[in-house]
């Protein structure tokens, strides 16, 4: 999977859809997801956004 995501054409297709291409280890992916959750949690809290 990492080799496929490293191909320029594949990355460009994902990026054209505004996807973040992360081709790395499972541990690195977990860290990425944790960072994203923390970031967007802070945004939601600052904006007073609540789940319905």
CNS distance restraints for C-alpha pairs under 8 A (distance, minus, plus):
assign (resid   1 and name CA) (resid   5 and name CA) 6.21 0.50 0.50
assign (resid   1 and name CA) (resid  23 and name CA) 7.33 0.50 0.50
assign (resid   2 and name CA) (resid   6 and name CA) 6.12 0.50 0.50
assign (resid   2 and name CA) (resid  23 and name CA) 4.91 0.50 0.50
assign (resid   2 and name CA) (resid  24 and name CA) 6.38 0.50 0.50
assign (resid   3 and name CA) (resid   7 and name CA) 6.76 0.50 0.50
assign (resid   4 and name CA) (resid  10 and name CA) 7.00 0.50 0.50
assign (resid   5 and name CA) (resid  10 and name CA) 5.96 0.50 0.50
assign (resid   5 and name CA) (resid  11 and name CA) 5.92 0.50 0.50
assign (resid   5 and name CA) (resid  21 and name CA) 7.17 0.50 0.50
assign (resid   5 and name CA) (resid  22 and name CA) 7.87 0.50 0.50
assign (resid   5 and name CA) (resid  23 and name CA) 5.93 0.50 0.50
assign (resid   6 and name CA) (resid  10 and name CA) 7.41 0.50 0.50
assign (resid   6 and name CA) (resid  11 and name CA) 6.74 0.50 0.50
assign (resid   6 and name CA) (resid  23 and name CA) 7.15 0.50 0.50
assign (resid   7 and name CA) (resid  11 and name CA) 6.27 0.50 0.50
assign (resid   8 and name CA) (resid  12 and name CA) 6.07 0.50 0.50
assign (resid   9 and name CA) (resid  13 and name CA) 6.29 0.50 0.50
assign (resid  10 and name CA) (resid  14 and name CA) 6.46 0.50 0.50
assign (resid  11 and name CA) (resid  15 and name CA) 6.01 0.50 0.50
assign (resid  11 and name CA) (resid  21 and name CA) 6.56 0.50 0.50
assign (resid  12 and name CA) (resid  16 and name CA) 5.92 0.50 0.50
assign (resid  13 and name CA) (resid  17 and name CA) 6.78 0.50 0.50
assign (resid  14 and name CA) (resid  18 and name CA) 6.64 0.50 0.50
assign (resid  14 and name CA) (resid  19 and name CA) 5.27 0.50 0.50
assign (resid  14 and name CA) (resid  20 and name CA) 7.33 0.50 0.50
assign (resid  14 and name CA) (resid  21 and name CA) 6.90 0.50 0.50
assign (resid  15 and name CA) (resid  19 and name CA) 5.03 0.50 0.50
assign (resid  15 and name CA) (resid  20 and name CA) 6.50 0.50 0.50
assign (resid  15 and name CA) (resid  21 and name CA) 7.20 0.50 0.50
assign (resid  22 and name CA) (resid  29 and name CA) 7.15 0.50 0.50
assign (resid  24 and name CA) (resid  28 and name CA) 6.21 0.50 0.50
assign (resid  24 and name CA) (resid  29 and name CA) 6.73 0.50 0.50
assign (resid  25 and name CA) (resid  29 and name CA) 6.29 0.50 0.50
assign (resid  26 and name CA) (resid  30 and name CA) 6.21 0.50 0.50
assign (resid  27 and name CA) (resid  31 and name CA) 6.34 0.50 0.50
assign (resid  28 and name CA) (resid  32 and name CA) 6.20 0.50 0.50
assign (resid  29 and name CA) (resid  33 and name CA) 6.17 0.50 0.50
assign (resid  30 and name CA) (resid  34 and name CA) 6.12 0.50 0.50
assign (resid  31 and name CA) (resid  35 and name CA) 6.15 0.50 0.50
assign (resid  32 and name CA) (resid  36 and name CA) 6.25 0.50 0.50
assign (resid  33 and name CA) (resid  37 and name CA) 6.13 0.50 0.50
assign (resid  34 and name CA) (resid  38 and name CA) 6.21 0.50 0.50
assign (resid  35 and name CA) (resid  39 and name CA) 6.15 0.50 0.50
assign (resid  36 and name CA) (resid  40 and name CA) 6.17 0.50 0.50
assign (resid  37 and name CA) (resid  41 and name CA) 5.86 0.50 0.50
assign (resid  38 and name CA) (resid  42 and name CA) 6.27 0.50 0.50
assign (resid  39 and name CA) (resid  43 and name CA) 6.49 0.50 0.50
assign (resid  40 and name CA) (resid  44 and name CA) 6.08 0.50 0.50
assign (resid  41 and name CA) (resid  45 and name CA) 6.12 0.50 0.50
assign (resid  42 and name CA) (resid  46 and name CA) 6.04 0.50 0.50
assign (resid  43 and name CA) (resid  47 and name CA) 6.14 0.50 0.50
assign (resid  44 and name CA) (resid  48 and name CA) 6.00 0.50 0.50
assign (resid  44 and name CA) (resid  49 and name CA) 4.90 0.50 0.50
assign (resid  44 and name CA) (resid  50 and name CA) 7.38 0.50 0.50
assign (resid  45 and name CA) (resid  49 and name CA) 6.10 0.50 0.50
assign (resid  45 and name CA) (resid  50 and name CA) 7.98 0.50 0.50
